[in-house]
Amino acid sequence: MARVAVGPLDWSVASRAWGGAALGDGYFVQAVSGGVLVVVVDGMGHGNEAAAATQEALRVLQRHAEATPAEQCQHCHEALRGTRGVAMGISRFDLGADVLTWIGIGSVRGVLRRTPSPGAPSTEMLLQRRGIVGRQLPSLIAVNLSVQRGDLLVLATDGIRSDFEEAIRGHEPTKRVADGILSRHAEPNDDALVLVARYVGAIG
């Protein structure tokens, strides 16, 4: 996918389905009041049932885009009972406060690569809580992180090997980062999706 800009974000996504089947991973990026919502979803397993669970989760999340991440998880959990369930990472950028709110459930990993700043860590791994949305929901405690212009958020499903963090180059275009992670770190026997979003802050 080509580079896309949504309000305070510049983002790209790269994905591939395993074995020519329906892609069980999904995403959406949507402007909301005061910021942008960024979501990655991974349906459990492979094929049509995994894809169906993912698409239902995305429909629910889009209907409740203005809710808090914790409320969004709860809505999805109720809607996905009886399905295979999903893992998900929900990120909401608050433009006015320069804050990223995150909830990760299951195998969707999140990494925040920060712009260089004296005394600050260059990379933060975002907390994942064990569980499956639609089956077993953990405590829904959101994490709030300050962000600044140039910070890079990377969300990846478990079809991307965990060593992908080493390939993140904060200065590169988001499309190059996403395509590079997919080509070099995708598992051969799983669906894979990676979304890369750079926070560019207020426009004008």
N, C-alpha and C positions, 0 to 999 in steps of 0.2 A: 504494500500500500504506500502511496505517496505521502510525503510530509503534510500534516494538517495542523491548522491553528484554530484553537477554540478559546477566545477570550485570553486569559492569562497563561495558556498552555500552548506549547509547540510539541506535537506528539506524532508517533508512528507506531505501527504494529506489524508483526511478522508471524505467520503461522503455517502449519501444515498438518494434514490429517494422516493418520497411520493406515497404510495398506489400501488407500483409495476409498476408505469408508467415510461416513459422515463425520465431520469434525465435532468432537465432543467438548472442545474449548470455545469460549466466546468472550466478548468484551463489549463495553460501550463507554463513550465519553460524551458527557452532556453538560451544557451550561445550566447552572441552577442559581437561585438567588444568592448573590454575593460571591459566586465562585464557580467551580467546575467539579463534577463528579466523574471519577475514573474507576471502572470496575473490570475485573477479570474473573471469569468463572470457569471451573473445570468439572465437567460431569464425571461421575465415578465410572470407571471402566472405559469401554470403547463403543463405537458404532451408534446405531440409531437411538438406543435407549439413553445413552450418555448425552447425545446431542439434544434429545427431547427435554431432558432435565435441565440442561444448560439454557435452552431457549425459553423454557418456562421461567427460570430464574431471572433472565434478562427482561422478560416482559413485566414481571412483578416489580423489579427494581426500577424500571422506567416509569411505571405507574406511580411509584412512591419516591420519585427522584428528590423531592423536597424534604423527605423525612430524614431523621438522623441515621447514620450508619447502623447503629444498634437496632433501631426500628425497622430498617430495611432488611436486616438479617432475620428478624422475627417474622416479618411478612413472608419472606421467602421460605422459611422453615415450615410455616403452616401450609403454604401452597404446594410444597414439594413432598409432603407426606405421601407415601405410596410409590414414589419414584426411586431411582437409584440414589438420589441425592447429589449434592455438589460440594466442592470446595470453592471458596471465593475470597477475594481481596477487594475491599471497598476503601477508596481513598477520596476524601473531599478536601479540595483546596479552598480556603477562605481567603479571598483576595484582600478584604479590608484589614484583616488581622495578620496576614502572611503566616497562616497556620495550616498544616496538613493534619487532618483527622483520619485515622486508619483503624480498620478492623480486619484481621486475617483469620480465616477459619479453614483448617485443613492444609492442603499441600500447595496452595498458591503462595509463592514467596514474594516478598517486597524488599527492595534495597533503595536507600536514598543516598545518592552520591552528591555530596555538597560541593559548592564552589570553595576554592581554597580560602581558609580563614585562620589566622594565627591562634593556636591553642584549641582549635575545634577538631573533632574527628572528621576525617574525609568521607567515611562511609558508615552508614547506620543500617543494620539489619532490622527490619520491621517485625514486630512480634507476631508469631503464628500461634493460634490456639488449636488444640486437638479437637476434632469433631467433624461431623458431616451435616451440612445444612439439609434438612428434610428427614434426618434420622436422629442424630444426637447433637444437640446444640450446647456449646460451652457457655460460660459466663460471658456476657457481651459487654466487655470493657474496652472502650475506645482509647487509643493512644493519640495524644496531640503533640505535634512537633513543629517548631518554628521553621519556616523556609525563607529563602531569599532568592533573588533573581539569579538564574543560572543553575539552581539545584536541579538534579536529574533523578526522577523516580523511575525505577524499573520493576515491573510486575511480571512474573513468569509462572507458568503452570509446571507440574512435575514432569512433563515431557522435556523440560530443559534441565540439564545437569546442574547440580548445585554450584559447580565451579565457575558458572557464568559470570560471577561477580568480578573475576579477574580480567574479564574482557571489556568491562565498562570503561569507556573513555569519555569523561565528562565534557570535553570540548568538541567532540565530533557531532555532526548532525544526527538527529534522532533516528532517521531512517537507516543511516549507516550502522548505528549501534544495534538497532533491532535486527537488521538483516545479518549482521555479523554474529550476534549471539545465536540466532536460529541456525545458521549454517555450520557453526563450529561446536555448538553445545547441545543440539537436539538429540534426544534418545532415538535409536533406530526403530523401537517397537512401541511407540506411544504417540498420541497426539501431542502437539507442542504449540505453544503460543507465548510470545513475549511482547509486552507493551512498554514503550519508552516515552516518558513525558518530561519535558523541560519547563520549569516554572519561569515565566518571563515577567510576571507581575503586571501591574497596571499599564494599560496602553494609553499613551498620550499624557 
